[in-house]
Amino acid sequence: MALSLPFRPAARLLWATLALAIAGCSSMPSSGPSASSIQGADGRSGPSPIQVVEIDDQVARQVKARRRHETFAETLGQAPAAPLKIGRGDAVQIDVWEAPPATLFGVAAADPRAGTATARPTTLTEQVVDQDGAIRVPFVGRIVAAGKLAGEVEDEIERGLKGKANQAQVLVRILRNVSANVTVVGEVTNSVRMPLTSGGERVLDALAAAGGVRQPVNKMTLQVTRGTTFQSLPLDVVIRDPRQNVPLQPGDVVTAMFQPLSFTVLGATGKNDEINFETQGISLAQALARAGGLADARSDQRGVFIFRFEPADTLAWPNQPVATTTAGLVPVVYRLDLNQPRSLFAMQDFAVQDKDVLYVSNAPAAELQKFLNMVFSVVYPVLSTVQATK
């Protein structure tokens, strides 16, 4: 004989309400996926392009090594700049000395104290190197000066004056240098073309000539372009490490770039926000601290994740990598288990990158508490109604 339970209308209403509450648990409000659902997104239970990687000391070192950029000293070299040569458009001054008494360019002056005639220089008219790279010297004629050192031009003029001037000696000086310059542009006070001198100007000299940067030093990046080669470094690295303040060469372009780097924080943390950080980078430990740490009441200490796109050759992936961007990048989820003491060391060596998403999932107990709160908020009014009908 079938057993039947005689439900009264109020009881039926209670059970129907409870069934609806249970059915709605799948649509409970949440800040994001759970740790278990993220862990299962690596394709082990089906095809997926996402790689899920546990953060440990080895992974932190490998990712850090892959992200290391070459420095100015490695790319551009620290060798002193080559001696300054005369170029097209430069203005040069030529001084000529002759031994008395014979004079070709001037008159020997008598020094009453010495009792003998002494020589003084004759300064020729300022010469500007023409488009053909040449200058013209009286009694010598046309001389190609472009691409030569001042001493080489002096020797050539002296050879041309041999037999015409008495023991002539020549001094050539560059008055205005317009051919050997460094261009400084970007977030500087004044964009300039800085003439180079025989003193050997360096990167920070160019920055000083432009009046310095207009943004905070720790948010600036310097890029030096030399021919088809270019290299970038955070400005504060160049300031701290004298080896990166490399000598400049004619034609170099120094660009000061304001590049605010940031990462996004979501989930069970002290605050959900986009947080800027310095150009030299920060560790995962610093990022969590800037996000206000984990929210004790609802965070899952096993569910700290970094979402990032990585080059396919960054690590030995747990599954076959599948590039999902036109640049061939692979979507990766790095997972940190803060229940493990060693994780506190690994997170200090794991570098956060620009555009990373830091996500902390809710703890299972927090999800259960939300479910119970939702059930009680629905069922309690119904229980009150049932009690009132008795």
TILORO-392915 format. One record per residue (C-alpha): residue number from 1; x, y, z negated. Coordinates in nm, 3 decimals. Layout:
// residues N
+-----+---------+---------+---------+
|   k |       X |       Y |       Z |
+-----+---------+---------+---------+
| NUM |       X |       Y |       Z |
...
+-----+---------+---------+---------+
//
This chain:
// residues 390
+-----+---------+---------+---------+
|   k |       X |       Y |       Z |
+-----+---------+---------+---------+
|   1 |   0.000 |   0.000 |   0.000 |
|   2 |   0.141 |   0.337 |   0.103 |
|   3 |   0.228 |   0.577 |  -0.171 |
|   4 |   0.089 |   0.926 |  -0.129 |
|   5 |   0.169 |   1.231 |  -0.338 |
|   6 |  -0.120 |   1.464 |  -0.385 |
|   7 |   0.040 |   1.807 |  -0.326 |
|   8 |  -0.161 |   2.101 |  -0.426 |
|   9 |  -0.153 |   2.406 |  -0.196 |
|  10 |   0.088 |   2.596 |  -0.422 |
|  11 |   0.327 |   2.299 |  -0.433 |
|  12 |   0.310 |   2.264 |  -0.057 |
|  13 |   0.400 |   2.632 |  -0.026 |
|  14 |   0.700 |   2.582 |  -0.258 |
|  15 |   0.837 |   2.288 |  -0.061 |
|  16 |   0.782 |   2.459 |   0.273 |
|  17 |   0.966 |   2.766 |   0.149 |
|  18 |   1.254 |   2.554 |   0.019 |
|  19 |   1.276 |   2.371 |   0.354 |
|  20 |   1.293 |   2.704 |   0.539 |
|  21 |   1.567 |   2.825 |   0.304 |
|  22 |   1.773 |   2.510 |   0.363 |
|  23 |   1.722 |   2.534 |   0.738 |
|  24 |   1.848 |   2.893 |   0.727 |
|  25 |   2.174 |   2.804 |   0.554 |
|  26 |   2.342 |   2.764 |   0.893 |
|  27 |   2.282 |   3.133 |   0.963 |
|  28 |   2.409 |   3.266 |   0.632 |
|  29 |   2.591 |   3.598 |   0.658 |
|  30 |   2.968 |   3.559 |   0.667 |
|  31 |   3.276 |   3.766 |   0.749 |
|  32 |   3.412 |   3.503 |   0.987 |
|  33 |   3.485 |   3.134 |   1.041 |
|  34 |   3.577 |   2.903 |   0.758 |
|  35 |   3.925 |   2.760 |   0.713 |
|  36 |   3.806 |   2.415 |   0.820 |
|  37 |   3.650 |   2.543 |   1.143 |
|  38 |   3.970 |   2.729 |   1.235 |
|  39 |   4.179 |   2.422 |   1.152 |
|  40 |   3.960 |   2.218 |   1.384 |
|  41 |   4.000 |   2.462 |   1.674 |
|  42 |   4.336 |   2.315 |   1.780 |
|  43 |   4.181 |   2.064 |   2.015 |
|  44 |   4.226 |   1.752 |   1.803 |
|  45 |   3.852 |   1.699 |   1.811 |
|  46 |   3.818 |   1.815 |   2.173 |
|  47 |   3.979 |   2.032 |   2.439 |
|  48 |   4.092 |   2.375 |   2.316 |
|  49 |   4.360 |   2.622 |   2.429 |
|  50 |   4.422 |   2.741 |   2.072 |
|  51 |   4.736 |   2.635 |   1.885 |
|  52 |   4.714 |   2.613 |   1.504 |
|  53 |   5.057 |   2.628 |   1.340 |
|  54 |   5.141 |   2.601 |   0.970 |
|  55 |   5.376 |   2.877 |   0.851 |
|  56 |   5.687 |   2.746 |   0.679 |
|  57 |   6.049 |   2.859 |   0.657 |
|  58 |   6.144 |   2.698 |   0.988 |
|  59 |   5.851 |   2.844 |   1.182 |
|  60 |   5.916 |   3.189 |   1.033 |
|  61 |   6.281 |   3.177 |   1.142 |
|  62 |   6.199 |   3.053 |   1.492 |
|  63 |   5.935 |   3.320 |   1.553 |
|  64 |   6.167 |   3.588 |   1.414 |
|  65 |   6.453 |   3.474 |   1.639 |
|  66 |   6.224 |   3.471 |   1.944 |
|  67 |   6.109 |   3.825 |   1.869 |
|  68 |   6.460 |   3.963 |   1.822 |
|  69 |   6.540 |   4.242 |   2.068 |
|  70 |   6.881 |   4.330 |   2.199 |
|  71 |   7.040 |   4.643 |   2.058 |
|  72 |   7.193 |   4.947 |   2.226 |
|  73 |   7.539 |   4.819 |   2.138 |
|  74 |   7.469 |   4.484 |   2.308 |
|  75 |   7.295 |   4.618 |   2.618 |
|  76 |   7.472 |   4.950 |   2.681 |
|  77 |   7.805 |   4.886 |   2.515 |
|  78 |   8.011 |   5.094 |   2.275 |
|  79 |   8.295 |   5.182 |   2.510 |
|  80 |   8.376 |   5.557 |   2.518 |
|  81 |   8.239 |   5.743 |   2.815 |
|  82 |   8.473 |   5.775 |   3.113 |
|  83 |   8.669 |   6.102 |   3.144 |
|  84 |   8.450 |   6.378 |   3.283 |
|  85 |   8.493 |   6.424 |   3.657 |
|  86 |   8.412 |   6.723 |   3.872 |
|  87 |   8.083 |   6.693 |   4.059 |
|  88 |   7.882 |   6.875 |   4.321 |
|  89 |   7.743 |   7.206 |   4.195 |
|  90 |   7.998 |   7.236 |   3.911 |
|  91 |   8.172 |   7.572 |   3.866 |
|  92 |   8.549 |   7.553 |   3.814 |
|  93 |   8.811 |   7.810 |   3.721 |
|  94 |   9.163 |   7.794 |   3.868 |
|  95 |   9.463 |   7.961 |   3.701 |
|  96 |   9.797 |   7.976 |   3.882 |
|  97 |  10.137 |   8.049 |   3.723 |
|  98 |  10.446 |   8.140 |   3.927 |
|  99 |  10.805 |   8.162 |   3.811 |
| 100 |  10.942 |   8.516 |   3.849 |
| 101 |  11.065 |   8.703 |   4.037 |
| 102 |  10.893 |   8.559 |   4.345 |
| 103 |  10.513 |   8.600 |   4.334 |
| 104 |  10.246 |   8.489 |   4.577 |
| 105 |   9.928 |   8.564 |   4.381 |
| 106 |  10.040 |   8.841 |   4.144 |
| 107 |  10.317 |   9.065 |   4.012 |
| 108 |  10.556 |   8.949 |   3.742 |
| 109 |  10.537 |   9.157 |   3.427 |
| 110 |  10.843 |   9.275 |   3.237 |
| 111 |  10.855 |   9.214 |   2.864 |
| 112 |  11.077 |   9.484 |   2.707 |
| 113 |  11.132 |   9.273 |   2.395 |
| 114 |  11.251 |   8.970 |   2.591 |
| 115 |  11.459 |   9.175 |   2.831 |
| 116 |  11.360 |   8.946 |   3.117 |
| 117 |  11.064 |   8.914 |   3.348 |
| 118 |  10.790 |   8.676 |   3.225 |
| 119 |  10.511 |   8.505 |   3.416 |
| 120 |  10.142 |   8.548 |   3.362 |
| 121 |   9.858 |   8.350 |   3.522 |
| 122 |   9.655 |   8.463 |   3.814 |
| 123 |   9.288 |   8.366 |   3.775 |
| 124 |   9.125 |   8.297 |   4.109 |
| 125 |   8.763 |   8.364 |   4.187 |
| 126 |   8.527 |   8.114 |   4.030 |
| 127 |   8.469 |   7.821 |   4.264 |
| 128 |   8.143 |   7.624 |   4.293 |
| 129 |   8.178 |   7.275 |   4.436 |
| 130 |   7.970 |   7.267 |   4.754 |
| 131 |   7.746 |   6.991 |   4.886 |
| 132 |   8.042 |   6.832 |   5.058 |
| 133 |   8.221 |   6.814 |   4.723 |
| 134 |   8.489 |   7.065 |   4.824 |
| 135 |   8.637 |   7.394 |   4.702 |
| 136 |   8.865 |   7.640 |   4.884 |
| 137 |   9.189 |   7.773 |   4.740 |
| 138 |   9.386 |   8.062 |   4.897 |
| 139 |   9.702 |   7.949 |   5.079 |
| 140 |   9.594 |   7.587 |   5.031 |
| 141 |   9.261 |   7.564 |   5.207 |
| 142 |   8.984 |   7.311 |   5.161 |
| 143 |   9.023 |   7.057 |   4.879 |
| 144 |   8.780 |   6.776 |   4.796 |
| 145 |   8.718 |   6.804 |   4.420 |
| 146 |   8.400 |   6.603 |   4.363 |
| 147 |   8.462 |   6.272 |   4.193 |
| 148 |   8.809 |   6.373 |   4.076 |
| 149 |   8.949 |   6.462 |   3.737 |
| 150 |   9.061 |   6.820 |   3.677 |
| 151 |   9.423 |   6.702 |   3.654 |
| 152 |   9.400 |   6.537 |   3.997 |
| 153 |   9.278 |   6.861 |   4.153 |
| 154 |   9.560 |   7.050 |   3.978 |
| 155 |   9.819 |   6.820 |   4.131 |
| 156 |   9.668 |   6.858 |   4.478 |
| 157 |   9.670 |   7.238 |   4.458 |
| 158 |  10.030 |   7.240 |   4.336 |
| 159 |  10.131 |   7.023 |   4.632 |
| 160 |   9.955 |   7.261 |   4.867 |
| 161 |  10.142 |   7.561 |   4.718 |
| 162 |  10.483 |   7.396 |   4.739 |
| 163 |  10.710 |   7.609 |   4.956 |
| 164 |  10.467 |   7.903 |   4.933 |
| 165 |  10.471 |   7.990 |   4.565 |
| 166 |  10.774 |   7.985 |   4.335 |
| 167 |  10.746 |   7.680 |   4.106 |
| 168 |  10.368 |   7.714 |   4.090 |
| 169 |  10.179 |   7.548 |   3.806 |
| 170 |   9.798 |   7.518 |   3.816 |
| 171 |   9.529 |   7.476 |   3.551 |
| 172 |   9.174 |   7.376 |   3.654 |
| 173 |   8.885 |   7.402 |   3.405 |
| 174 |   8.517 |   7.312 |   3.444 |
| 175 |   8.322 |   7.624 |   3.350 |
| 176 |   7.970 |   7.494 |   3.411 |
| 177 |   7.883 |   7.127 |   3.431 |
| 178 |   7.565 |   7.061 |   3.628 |
| 179 |   7.646 |   6.719 |   3.770 |
| 180 |   7.708 |   6.512 |   3.455 |
| 181 |   7.393 |   6.543 |   3.245 |
| 182 |   7.170 |   6.340 |   3.019 |
| 183 |   6.794 |   6.395 |   3.035 |
| 184 |   6.601 |   6.393 |   2.705 |
| 185 |   6.220 |   6.365 |   2.728 |
| 186 |   5.923 |   6.240 |   2.529 |
| 187 |   5.814 |   6.334 |   2.178 |
| 188 |   6.092 |   6.589 |   2.125 |
| 189 |   6.073 |   6.958 |   2.043 |
| 190 |   6.214 |   7.061 |   2.382 |
| 191 |   6.282 |   6.836 |   2.680 |
| 192 |   6.632 |   6.919 |   2.801 |
| 193 |   6.908 |   6.827 |   3.043 |
| 194 |   7.213 |   6.811 |   2.821 |
| 195 |   7.550 |   6.863 |   2.996 |
| 196 |   7.812 |   6.611 |   2.894 |
| 197 |   8.158 |   6.719 |   2.782 |
| 198 |   8.489 |   6.546 |   2.732 |
| 199 |   8.389 |   6.509 |   2.365 |
| 200 |   8.175 |   6.206 |   2.450 |
| 201 |   7.818 |   6.284 |   2.339 |
| 202 |   7.613 |   6.003 |   2.187 |
| 203 |   7.242 |   5.915 |   2.158 |
| 204 |   7.176 |   6.121 |   1.844 |
| 205 |   7.365 |   6.418 |   1.994 |
| 206 |   7.114 |   6.419 |   2.280 |
| 207 |   6.826 |   6.403 |   2.035 |
| 208 |   6.969 |   6.696 |   1.838 |
| 209 |   7.012 |   6.898 |   2.159 |
| 210 |   6.638 |   6.852 |   2.223 |
| 211 |   6.551 |   6.987 |   1.879 |
| 212 |   6.471 |   6.650 |   1.722 |
| 213 |   6.149 |   6.447 |   1.733 |
| 214 |   5.799 |   6.577 |   1.665 |
| 215 |   5.670 |   6.272 |   1.480 |
| 216 |   5.785 |   6.088 |   1.163 |
| 217 |   6.116 |   5.911 |   1.217 |
| 218 |   5.982 |   5.572 |   1.104 |
| 219 |   5.716 |   5.578 |   1.377 |
| 220 |   5.947 |   5.670 |   1.665 |
| 221 |   6.119 |   5.450 |   1.922 |
| 222 |   6.415 |   5.556 |   2.135 |
| 223 |   6.461 |   5.420 |   2.487 |
| 224 |   6.782 |   5.469 |   2.683 |
| 225 |   6.761 |   5.414 |   3.058 |
| 226 |   7.085 |   5.365 |   3.250 |
| 227 |   7.040 |   5.287 |   3.616 |
| 228 |   6.809 |   4.986 |   3.633 |
| 229 |   6.881 |   4.886 |   3.271 |
| 230 |   6.680 |   5.010 |   2.976 |
| 231 |   6.670 |   4.925 |   2.608 |
| 232 |   6.449 |   5.037 |   2.320 |
| 233 |   6.515 |   5.054 |   1.947 |
| 234 |   6.338 |   5.208 |   1.648 |
| 235 |   6.485 |   5.550 |   1.573 |
| 236 |   6.551 |   5.472 |   1.209 |
| 237 |   6.759 |   5.169 |   1.317 |
| 238 |   6.978 |   5.398 |   1.529 |
| 239 |   7.015 |   5.635 |   1.234 |
| 240 |   7.101 |   5.360 |   0.984 |
| 241 |   7.340 |   5.166 |   1.208 |
| 242 |   7.623 |   5.380 |   1.355 |
| 243 |   7.697 |   5.105 |   1.611 |
| 244 |   7.367 |   5.183 |   1.786 |
| 245 |   7.458 |   5.550 |   1.831 |
| 246 |   7.632 |   5.459 |   2.157 |
| 247 |   7.815 |   5.700 |   2.393 |
| 248 |   7.609 |   5.831 |   2.681 |
| 249 |   7.699 |   5.836 |   3.048 |
| 250 |   7.603 |   6.078 |   3.329 |
| 251 |   7.252 |   6.010 |   3.451 |
| 252 |   7.126 |   5.845 |   3.131 |
| 253 |   6.767 |   5.919 |   3.028 |
| 254 |   6.682 |   5.924 |   2.657 |
| 255 |   6.308 |   5.893 |   2.589 |
| 256 |   6.161 |   5.947 |   2.242 |
| 257 |   5.834 |   5.752 |   2.217 |
| 258 |   5.568 |   5.776 |   1.949 |
| 259 |   5.445 |   5.420 |   1.911 |
| 260 |   5.221 |   5.368 |   1.609 |
| 261 |   5.209 |   4.993 |   1.552 |
| 262 |   4.910 |   4.841 |   1.375 |
| 263 |   4.746 |   4.519 |   1.268 |
| 264 |   4.379 |   4.450 |   1.187 |
| 265 |   4.263 |   4.300 |   0.858 |
| 266 |   3.937 |   4.103 |   0.836 |
| 267 |   3.775 |   3.868 |   0.588 |
| 268 |   3.814 |   3.823 |   0.213 |
| 269 |   4.077 |   4.089 |   0.142 |
| 270 |   4.084 |   4.406 |  -0.061 |
| 271 |   3.987 |   4.608 |   0.247 |
| 272 |   3.902 |   4.546 |   0.611 |
| 273 |   4.082 |   4.801 |   0.821 |
| 274 |   4.331 |   4.872 |   1.100 |
| 275 |   4.660 |   4.940 |   0.923 |
| 276 |   4.956 |   5.119 |   1.081 |
| 277 |   5.311 |   5.011 |   1.005 |
| 278 |   5.666 |   5.124 |   1.080 |
| 279 |   5.849 |   5.053 |   1.405 |
| 280 |   6.107 |   4.832 |   1.234 |
| 281 |   5.822 |   4.596 |   1.139 |
| 282 |   5.686 |   4.447 |   0.818 |
| 283 |   5.652 |   4.097 |   0.676 |
| 284 |   5.330 |   3.905 |   0.616 |
| 285 |   5.379 |   3.959 |   0.244 |
| 286 |   5.387 |   4.336 |   0.296 |
| 287 |   5.085 |   4.319 |   0.527 |
| 288 |   4.878 |   4.135 |   0.266 |
| 289 |   4.980 |   4.387 |   0.002 |
| 290 |   4.877 |   4.680 |   0.225 |
| 291 |   4.543 |   4.508 |   0.283 |
| 292 |   4.479 |   4.504 |  -0.091 |
| 293 |   4.565 |   4.137 |  -0.136 |
| 294 |   4.316 |   3.851 |  -0.146 |
| 295 |   3.973 |   3.910 |  -0.296 |
| 296 |   3.973 |   3.683 |  -0.603 |
| 297 |   3.596 |   3.633 |  -0.609 |
| 298 |   3.561 |   3.494 |  -0.257 |
| 299 |   3.892 |   3.430 |  -0.080 |
| 300 |   4.031 |   3.090 |   0.014 |
| 301 |   4.401 |   3.084 |  -0.074 |
| 302 |   4.446 |   2.804 |   0.179 |
| 303 |   4.286 |   3.012 |   0.452 |
| 304 |   4.524 |   3.299 |   0.536 |
| 305 |   4.553 |   3.326 |   0.915 |
| 306 |   4.738 |   3.536 |   1.173 |
| 307 |   4.577 |   3.545 |   1.519 |
| 308 |   4.823 |   3.633 |   1.795 |
| 309 |   4.912 |   3.578 |   2.161 |
| 310 |   5.260 |   3.426 |   2.203 |
| 311 |   5.485 |   3.342 |   2.500 |
| 312 |   5.461 |   2.975 |   2.592 |
| 313 |   5.825 |   2.908 |   2.495 |
| 314 |   5.805 |   3.051 |   2.143 |
| 315 |   5.768 |   2.719 |   1.959 |
| 316 |   5.727 |   2.348 |   2.013 |
| 317 |   5.347 |   2.357 |   2.006 |
| 318 |   5.143 |   2.079 |   1.840 |
| 319 |   4.931 |   2.047 |   2.157 |
| 320 |   4.983 |   2.117 |   2.525 |
| 321 |   4.978 |   2.499 |   2.550 |
| 322 |   4.722 |   2.661 |   2.776 |
| 323 |   4.788 |   3.020 |   2.881 |
| 324 |   4.473 |   3.233 |   2.866 |
| 325 |   4.612 |   3.571 |   2.980 |
| 326 |   4.752 |   3.697 |   3.308 |
| 327 |   5.088 |   3.742 |   3.132 |
| 328 |   5.101 |   3.370 |   3.053 |
| 329 |   5.048 |   3.410 |   2.679 |
| 330 |   4.911 |   3.136 |   2.454 |
| 331 |   4.653 |   3.203 |   2.178 |
| 332 |   4.801 |   3.097 |   1.845 |
| 333 |   4.665 |   3.085 |   1.491 |
| 334 |   4.933 |   3.082 |   1.220 |
| 335 |   4.804 |   2.940 |   0.891 |
| 336 |   4.948 |   3.011 |   0.546 |
| 337 |   4.860 |   2.801 |   0.242 |
| 338 |   4.917 |   3.017 |  -0.065 |
| 339 |   4.855 |   2.715 |  -0.290 |
| 340 |   5.209 |   2.611 |  -0.201 |
| 341 |   5.480 |   2.807 |  -0.390 |
| 342 |   5.717 |   2.782 |  -0.092 |
| 343 |   5.467 |   2.981 |   0.111 |
| 344 |   5.548 |   3.289 |  -0.096 |
| 345 |   5.902 |   3.271 |   0.042 |
| 346 |   5.800 |   3.194 |   0.400 |
| 347 |   5.560 |   3.491 |   0.413 |
| 348 |   5.849 |   3.725 |   0.330 |
| 349 |   6.033 |   3.614 |   0.645 |
| 350 |   5.731 |   3.596 |   0.878 |
| 351 |   5.710 |   3.921 |   1.072 |
| 352 |   5.377 |   4.081 |   1.156 |
| 353 |   5.353 |   4.205 |   1.515 |
| 354 |   5.163 |   4.487 |   1.680 |
| 355 |   4.794 |   4.403 |   1.746 |
| 356 |   4.797 |   4.100 |   1.513 |
| 357 |   4.470 |   4.006 |   1.339 |
| 358 |   4.512 |   3.906 |   0.974 |
| 359 |   4.211 |   3.707 |   0.858 |
| 360 |   4.137 |   3.551 |   0.517 |
| 361 |   3.847 |   3.305 |   0.510 |
| 362 |   3.589 |   3.269 |   0.233 |
| 363 |   3.635 |   2.990 |  -0.022 |
| 364 |   3.384 |   2.700 |  -0.005 |
| 365 |   3.266 |   2.786 |  -0.357 |
| 366 |   3.188 |   3.140 |  -0.242 |
| 367 |   2.985 |   3.004 |   0.048 |
| 368 |   2.794 |   2.775 |  -0.192 |
| 369 |   2.727 |   3.067 |  -0.423 |
| 370 |   2.587 |   3.270 |  -0.132 |
| 371 |   2.365 |   2.976 |  -0.035 |
| 372 |   2.232 |   2.934 |  -0.387 |
| 373 |   2.166 |   3.307 |  -0.417 |
| 374 |   1.972 |   3.297 |  -0.093 |
| 375 |   1.769 |   2.994 |  -0.206 |
| 376 |   1.687 |   3.144 |  -0.545 |
| 377 |   1.593 |   3.478 |  -0.389 |
| 378 |   1.339 |   3.295 |  -0.171 |
| 379 |   1.218 |   3.030 |  -0.412 |
| 380 |   1.189 |   3.240 |  -0.728 |
| 381 |   0.892 |   3.448 |  -0.601 |
| 382 |   0.720 |   3.125 |  -0.491 |
| 383 |   0.775 |   2.968 |  -0.835 |
| 384 |   0.628 |   3.276 |  -0.995 |
| 385 |   0.324 |   3.243 |  -0.769 |
| 386 |   0.286 |   2.872 |  -0.856 |
| 387 |   0.304 |   2.946 |  -1.228 |
| 388 |   0.047 |   3.220 |  -1.189 |
| 389 |  -0.199 |   2.982 |  -1.018 |
| 390 |  -0.188 |   2.722 |  -1.296 |
+-----+---------+---------+---------+
//
